[in-house]
């Protein structure tokens, strides 16, 4: 737990860090194993995924405010997250139709980051319970 902060903040930070590491590693691997065009497309998908994740964090924090108007605005803006991915997918598939797999893996990078954090939590030793 973070001193004076939200206990979930550490999890969010670890997900973001793992996404950045996976993006760097994936870009290099796609470049070496397939082509540098595939690496470019994967990198674009990974940046889109990271933007989606950061936007999700910001909008979720805003959605949890007591203001009803703020919650509605953030809910409507959440559709922008989906529009971001749709626009990138449409544009990149029009430009690089043969690179669907690198783009899809890049866009789904936030899922991999969340999965890695879930696996870390699954194998973490539980905190000892304090005596009564």
N, C-alpha and C positions, 0 to 999 in steps of 0.2 A: 504494500500500500504506500502511496505517496504522501509524505507529510503535508498536511494542510490542504490536500487536493482530493479530487474524486478518485476512488480506488480503481475505477475503470480506465482512467487516463493512461496508466501504464500499459494496459492491454492494447489500447488504440495506438500508442506509440510503437509497440512491438510489431503490430500488424503493418504499420506504415514502413518501419525499418525493413521488415522481411519483404515487403513489396518492392522496395528500392533495390535490395540485394538481388531478388529474383529477376527484376527488370534488367539490371546490369549483366547478370549471368546469362540470362536468356538471349539478350541482344548479341553477346559474344558467341554463344553457342549456335544460334541461328546463322550468324555470319560465317562461322568456321565450317559448320556441317552442311549448310544448304547454299545460301548466297547472301551477299551483302544487301541485296534488295529485300530478301526475307527478313534480315536483321532490321532494316529500316522500317518495314511494315510492323514487325513485332514491337519495336521501340515506340512507334506511333500508338499502337494499341496499348502498350504498357503505360505510356504517358496519359492516355485517355482514361485508363483504369485508375491511375493515381489521382487524376483530376476528379473522377467520379467519387473516389473514396474521400478525398479532402472536402469536396462539396457536401458529401453525405454527412461527414462529421460536423461541419459548420451548420448545416440545416437542421440536423437532429438536435444539436445544442440549442438552436434558436426555437425549435418546435417545443422544447420542454419549458419554455418561459410561461409565466402565468397569463400573459397577454393573449386574449383570444384572437385578436387581429394578427398578431405575430405568428401564431400557430397556423392560421389560414394562409398567410402569405408564404410561410416556409413550406407548407404542404403544396401550394401551387408551384412554387419554385422547385420543388422536388421533381416535378415533371421535366424540368430542365436537365436533370441528371440523365434521364432516359433519352431526351433529345440529343444530348451531347454524344452518347454512344451511337445513336441511330445516324446522326450526321457523319460521324467518323467512319462508321461501317459503310455507309452508302458511298461516301467519297473515295475511300480507299479501295473498295471492291470495284468501283468504276475504273480506277486508275491501275490497280494491280489485281486483276481477277484470279491469277494463278497463285496468289499468296494468301488464300483464305485461312489456312491452318495457322500460320504465324500471327495473323491478325486476331483470330479468335483466341489463341492462347494468350496474347498480349492483353486483350480486353478482359479476359477472365482472371487476370492476375490478382485482383482484389479477393476473389474467392480462394485462391491459393494462399494468400496472406492470412486470411481468416482461418483457413484449415490448419495452417502451421501453428497458429496461436492456440487453436482448440486442441491439437495434438500435444503441445507443450503443457497445457493445463491438465490434460488427461494423465500424463505421466509425472506430474508434479506431486511431491509429497504434500499431504494436507497439513495445514497448520495445527499444532497441538491445541486441544481445547483446554481453556483455563479451568482450574478446579473450582468447584462451587463454594 
